[in-house]
Amino acid sequence: MSKESIAKVHLIIEKIEYIEQIVQEAGSITGALEDAVINRPAILMHLTAIAEQFNKLKQSHADDILSAFDDKDIKGMYDVRTYIAHDYEGVNLAIVEWIIRNGLPKFKTQCKRVINK
């Protein structure tokens, strides 16, 4: 594993923790997503950044790292990133909530396993 690839994994964890902090400060995932001025845009940008890091890992052929993740999960994250980038107003917040509640904790655990190898 290259230093650059590990740095991308650290950045994914950092972005997940930023989203966790936003949710905690808002009191709930729903509350955070209801704030269309600050919290929702911040969450969506962090999700986009997470997807971009996975894409960079894929482009750099960091298969040793990517093998720790389910291909469908990574594709789903990138699909959400594309949706955010191309249809910002039409983003399905129920999907974003599901990702925050279920997907991000899984990604965070997997990232920590990669780092601790």
Secondary structure, DSSP 8 states (H G I E B T S, - for coil): --HHHHHHHHHHHHHHHHHHHHHHHHTSHHHHHH-TTTHHHHHHHHHHHHHHHHHHHHHTT-HHHHTTS-HHHHHHHHHHHHHHHH-GGG--HHHHHHIIIIIHHHHHHHHHHHHT-
